[in-house]
């Protein structure tokens, strides 16, 4: 069975109460997941790949985001790093009953979004990422 990543969303937009706290949190999470910490930012926002985070002036968002982890050790590293960066535990690393091989951990970010790192078991990627070049 094959499945695809990167086809459904252009971006996910989080609206946060404290932009700097969120930026610190996500930089730590990205590092724990082995992702580049390259952020683009401007007045009232930052983004990395498909994740766009903006300063809220009226309401904050509440979503569940699941980041891909390359192995179970990365899930553990994510959980530990996210807690150290101000996240709150919402599910320690471990097997989940969602499907065989599902290994995840959950934390709440500074605004209460449910952030997960999940390893779905050994697999082979067709490419490390989808690269889009504007014409």
N, C-alpha and C positions, 0 to 999 in steps of 0.2 A: 504494500500500500504506500502510495506517495502522498505527501501533503506539501503545501506551499506556504511561504512566508512573504510578507511584503506586498501583497496584492490588494488588500482591502482598504487600507487607510493611507491617506496622505499625511495626516498627523492626528495626534491626540492632544487636546488643549486642556491643561490644568489651570484653574484659576485659584491662586493661593493668597493667603493673608500676609505672609512674610516672605517676600521674594528671596532675600539673602539667606534666610534659614533653609528654604527649599533648595537653593543653588548649592549650598554647602552639603546638604543631605544627598542630593543626586550625584554630585561629583564623587562622594565617597562610595555610593552604591555602584556607579559606573566603574570605578577603579576595581572594586571587589569582583565585579563580573568580567573583568578583563577587557572592558570597552574603552575606547579612546576618550579622554576627558575634553575633547574639543567641543567647546560651546560657542555658539554665536549668541550675542546678546546686544540689547539696545535698551533704551529707556523703558522700564517697566516689563521687560521680558527676557527670557533666555530660551534657547532650544538646542537640542542635540538629536540628530536624525529625525525620527517621527514624533518626538516628544517636545511639545511647545508649552512653556510655563509662563503665565502672565500674572502680574500683580492685580488682584481683585480690588475693586472699589465698592462693590455692592454684595456679591455673594461668592463663595468658594465652591469648587466642584467636589464631588465625592464619587470616585471611580475605583475600579479594580484594574491594576496594570500587572501583567505577568511578563517578566523579562526572562529571556532564554539563558540558561546556564549550561556550560559545556560538560559538567560532571557534578557528582554529589558533593565533592569538596568545595566547588564553587558556590553551591547552595549554602553550605555552612559558612563560608567566608562572607557571602552576602548578608546573611542573617546577623552575624557578629558585627560586621562593619556598620550595617544600618542601625543597629541598636546603639552602637558607640556614637553615631552621628545624630542621635536624638530621636530615632524611630522607636515605636513601642511594639512590643511583641504581639503578634496576632496569629502565631502558629509556628512552633519550633520546626527545624528541618526534620523531614522524615517522609516515609512512603505515604501516599494518599490512595484512597480507593477509587479515584476517578477513572483510572485505567491501569493495567499492569505496567510497571516501570515508572509511574509518575512519582517523582521525588521533588518536594517543594518546601519552601519556607515563606512565611508571611510576616510583614511588619506594617504598621501604620506610619505614614510619613507625617511631617509636622502639621499638615492640615487634615489628617484622618483618612487619607486615601489608602486603600488596601494594596500594598505593593508586594509582589511575589517574585521569587526566583524559582524557576522550575527546570528540572532535567528530565527529559522524556525517555532516557535510555540511549544506548549507543546508536549512532546513525551516521550517515555520510551526507554531507552537504554538496549540492551541485556547484555552489560558489559561496565564498565567505559573506558576501552581501550583494545586494542589487545596487548597481551604480547607474544613476540617471544623469545624463549630460544634456542640458538644454541646447537646442539648435538655434 
